Amino acid sequence: MVFRAELRRLEFETKHGRLIEADAVRRRIAEHVRSLRDGVLGLPDRISSSIAAETGMEHRTDHVRLSTEITRELEALANTIGGI
């Protein structure tokens, strides 16, 4: 009896948008994180030339430095998210 009442409550909450499935949320978050990662990883390709022009540094040097730091930060984020 208690189980059925709880099940009805959960169905009601889900139907009214107060509850959502955890797997669906995880999938959406993964999609958004993947999109963010792809965009961030593309930053060196998009901006290293202009940084090199402004600073007088070699384009390749700036590209490698940006890629290294971005990758390091994304790996740290992935490790943090993986621990949740």
CORCORUR-V826207 format. One record per helix or strand of 2 or more residues. SS is the DSSP state (A for helix, B for strand). FROM is the first residue (numbers start at 0). LEN is the number of residues. If there is no record, write none. Layout:
# CORCORUR-V826207
((SS;FROM;LEN) (SS;FROM;LEN))
This chain:
# CORCORUR-V826207
((A;1;14) (A;21;20) (A;42;13) (A;58;24))
